[in-house]
Amino acid sequence: MTPAELSACLRIIRWTPDTLADALECDISLVLAWLEGVEPVPLKTKIWLKAMAQFHEEIEAERPKSLKGKRFMPH
């Protein structure tokens, strides 16, 4: 997985590098090394991220759009 592919996956699933590090229970420095191309993304991580991104792309059409701009207004 290239740094660009990793960045694309994070953008699609709307995660920051910090969120990915939290999800994987690793230090942010490892995720940053992947994003900088210093360290390769492990195969299982690559497969998991690509699956997550694919799911997010496929389910996007089902995202509720009627809530856009709505607020909570206490009575």
Secondary structure, 3 states (H helix, E strand, C coil): CCHHHHHHHHHHHCCCHHHHHHHHCCCHHHHHHHHHCCCCCCHHHHHHHHHHHHHHHHHHHHCCCCCCCCCCCCC
